[in-house]
Amino acid sequence: MLTALSWFRLGWVALALAAAGWALADTSAGRFWVFVGTSTGKKSKGIYRLEFDATTGQLGPAELAAETSRPTFLAIHPSQKFLYAVGELDGPKGGAVNAFGIDPTTGKLTFLNQQPSGGNGPCHVVVDQAGKHVLVANYGGGSASVLPIRPDGSLGPATAFVQHVGKSVNPRRQEAPHAHCINLDPANRFAFVADLGLDQVLIYRFDPDRGSLVANTPPHVAMAPGAGPRHFAFHPNGKWAYAINELDSTLTAMSYDAATGTLTKVQTESTLPKDFTGTNYPAEVVVHPSGKWVYGSNRGHNSIVVFAIDGTTGKLTLVGHQAHNIKTPRNFNLDPTGRWLIVANQDADSLVVFRIHPESGALESTGESAAVPTPMCVKFYKR
């Protein structure tokens, strides 16, 4: 039985956690499924599912949830009834977006249908906040499309398509447009496409009823020549955004005007330690749900970089790097409780779990891992 002194001490623990932006975990609400998109081939057959216990940070073994070709990026519908996966394929008909139903009891995925993505090499997909449309970025095609979601979760033919035009300074990687991700602002009014080939984050007005994309004024924010913007993330307050740049290993902080959809660069920082001299290609960027930290992945240095976010300006200060047991981290994600970070090691065929320090945001190795073939994308599903 807890004594009065024990309850007093627990109260102080709760207050300390709350002061750090945390809450005591609800053990009844700490279980998730982790869906993993992969690059299929000899090892992988499609989308995998693992159990994750957010009270302990433990991962269960991977099970095949759906067999499908090259589901390298995933998105889960706000209702949690459906999952959407790119089919990162090239060919005369381009790539595809696949729709699946999610069994809430078993986590099994049931194929619903497939629609063309509108271009080659679709590599990123999101669902709008209203749950009415899927938006997809085509890396090989240098384009983006919007697909309507039917009541049963299946996809209809595209309602919008935009083709990017141009190139930038890197003749090998920027000889043409390469749309690498597409995101929406918190108000569901503007869409943002990070185009590695153009050194731009393009901005579109998005109509969630019609599923249309119309170029904004201004139509983009430019990164440094040769930067190669790859992925993009909003801060929870909706006032700031961050783009990770693959070709020059930097992270750019921007302010955001929600009324006009305008992004303004305020700072760019290296994702690498000062003494690193090798080849490196950053991949993913994720902002912590508390808004205190932003994380980015380095492929080459093989690490996750951690920055603290200034609560007044949105600017960045380096916290450090975590490289333990990380190899080619194409993707990673934070669990919904904000206490854990799971890294997808593309070339090590594994997921690894890190604990997030509640005061500094630094990553602490847990030693927890699970085997998954060529993991490319990590998404959490609340059970």
C-alpha positions, -999 to 999 in steps of 0.1 A, spaced: 0 0 0 13 35 -8 18 57 22 11 95 22 48 101 17 48 77 -13 19 96 -29 37 129 -22 68 117 -40 48 104 -69 31 138 -71 65 155 -74 76 130 -101 44 139 -121 51 176 -117 87 172 -129 75 152 -159 48 178 -167 74 206 -164 95 189 -190 65 187 -213 56 151 -205 28 131 -187 28 98 -168 21 71 -193 -13 55 -194 -3 18 -196 -37 9 -210 -31 31 -240 5 22 -247 3 -5 -274 7 2 -311 12 -16 -344 42 -4 -364 36 -7 -402 68 -8 -422 70 -1 -459 99 -18 -477 118 -21 -510 107 -55 -522 130 -81 -537 147 -113 -526 142 -105 -489 110 -85 -487 75 -93 -499 57 -60 -491 43 -43 -460 52 -56 -425 36 -52 -391 52 -54 -357 37 -49 -322 52 -20 -301 48 -15 -264 52 22 -257 55 16 -219 86 -5 -223 99 4 -258 98 -33 -269 92 -44 -304 77 -77 -314 87 -98 -344 78 -86 -379 49 -103 -398 39 -98 -434 7 -76 -434 3 -74 -472 22 -86 -502 27 -58 -526 54 -44 -549 78 -17 -536 56 0 -509 84 23 -499 62 49 -483 30 46 -463 2 68 -450 -26 59 -426 -61 74 -429 -73 97 -400 -101 72 -392 -74 44 -389 -96 22 -412 -73 25 -443 -37 25 -453 -22 38 -485 11 28 -500 31 39 -530 42 14 -556 76 30 -564 77 17 -599 88 30 -633 74 22 -667 51 34 -695 22 37 -670 43 51 -642 40 42 -606 9 35 -584 -8 42 -551 -24 12 -534 -53 13 -510 -57 -13 -481 -83 -18 -454 -70 -23 -419 -84 -50 -397 -85 -33 -362 -83 -67 -344 -55 -84 -363 -38 -56 -381 -41 -75 -414 -43 -55 -445 -68 -62 -473 -62 -49 -507 -89 -25 -519 -77 -11 -553 -49 7 -571 -47 39 -591 -18 53 -612 3 79 -594 7 100 -625 44 96 -629 74 73 -624 89 65 -590 63 77 -565 81 79 -532 59 98 -508 22 98 -499 0 116 -474 -37 118 -465 -53 152 -461 -67 161 -427 -103 157 -438 -96 121 -449 -109 129 -484 -78 127 -506 -44 111 -510 -16 132 -523 15 116 -539 49 129 -550 66 112 -580 104 114 -578 112 100 -612 84 119 -629 90 152 -611 53 156 -605 25 154 -579 -11 141 -580 -42 141 -558 -65 110 -556 -100 111 -541 -108 86 -513 -142 68 -518 -164 60 -488 -151 24 -487 -115 36 -486 -107 28 -522 -91 54 -545 -107 72 -575 -88 85 -605 -67 116 -600 -85 149 -596 -53 170 -599 -19 166 -615 10 191 -616 42 186 -636 73 204 -624 97 219 -650 134 228 -648 167 217 -633 195 230 -610 232 230 -606 241 193 -599 242 176 -633 239 141 -619 211 145 -595 194 178 -606 191 173 -644 153 174 -641 127 179 -614 124 153 -587 95 157 -564 105 139 -532 77 146 -507 43 163 -505 29 177 -472 -1 198 -461 -2 227 -437 -22 222 -404 -52 241 -418 -54 218 -449 -53 248 -472 -18 246 -488 3 217 -501 41 218 -502 63 197 -525 100 194 -518 116 191 -552 152 178 -550 159 185 -587 148 221 -586 161 232 -552 127 244 -543 98 237 -520 68 244 -543 36 257 -528 1 250 -540 -33 261 -528 -53 229 -520 -90 226 -521 -100 197 -498 -135 194 -514 -124 194 -551 -90 178 -546 -74 205 -567 -38 220 -567 -33 256 -579 1 273 -578 4 298 -550 17 333 -551 46 331 -544 49 297 -560 79 284 -540 107 290 -516 142 284 -529 168 265 -511 206 271 -517 218 260 -552 227 223 -550 210 218 -516 184 192 -529 154 195 -505 141 160 -498 116 160 -469 97 186 -451 79 189 -417 58 214 -399 62 224 -363 31 216 -341 24 253 -337 20 257 -374 43 288 -374 75 271 -385 86 244 -409 118 225 -416 133 211 -448 161 186 -449 184 189 -479 199 157 -493 227 170 -514 244 195 -491 236 178 -457 217 207 -442 185 215 -424 166 247 -432 143 263 -407 115 285 -421 88 307 -408 53 302 -421 25 327 -429 -7 305 -427 -28 333 -444 -8 334 -476 10 300 -476 43 318 -476 75 302 -463 105 324 -454 140 309 -447 154 320 -413 184 296 -408 203 267 -423 225 243 -403 246 213 -411 233 179 -402 269 166 -397 296 169 -371 323 194 -381 350 168 -384 331 145 -408 345 144 -443 328 114 -460 298 112 -483 264 118 -468 228 120 -479 202 131 -453 168 116 -457 140 122 -431 130 151 -408 105 148 -379 95 174 -353 89 162 -318 52 165 -308 62 188 -279 78 212 -304 111 212 -285 133 192 -309 137 183 -345 154 151 -358 170 143 -391 187 112 -405 221 110 -421 229 82 -446 267 80 -448 275 93 -414 248 68 -404 233 88 -375 203 108 -363 210 144 -357 191 162 -329 184 200 -328 167 220 -300 141 244 -313 139 279 -299 104 284 -286 103 320 -297 120 320 -331 119 284 -343 157 285 -348 179 255 -342 207 247 -318 226 214 -322 221 189 -294 241 160 -309 242 129 -330 232 93 -322 249 66 -344 247 34 -323 236 5 -344 224 27 -373 231 20 -409 215 38 -439 186 54 -420 163 62 -449 134 67 -425 125 70 -389 95 81 -368 85 91 -333 59 71 -314 27 90 -305 37 92 -269 68 112 -279 91 89 -257 106 67 -284 122 70 -318 124 40 -342 150 40 -370 146 20 -402 180 7 -412 176 1 -449 209 -17 -454 209 -35 -421 174 -50 -425 164 -39 -390 145 -15 -369 162 -1 -338 146 17 -308 159 48 -290 146 64 -259 141 102 -261 156 121 -231 127 142 -217 149 172 -209 174 174 -237 157 154 -265 189 134 -270 186 98 -281 195 70 -257 201 34 -271 178 8 -256 193 -22 -273 159 -31 -287 157 -41 -323 137 -62 -348 146 -78 -381 127 -63 -411 139 -67 -447 150 -34 -464 128 -11 -442 120 22 -459 91 38 -439 78 35 -403 42 44 -393 24 39 -360 -11 27 -355 -29 31 -322 -44 -3 -311 
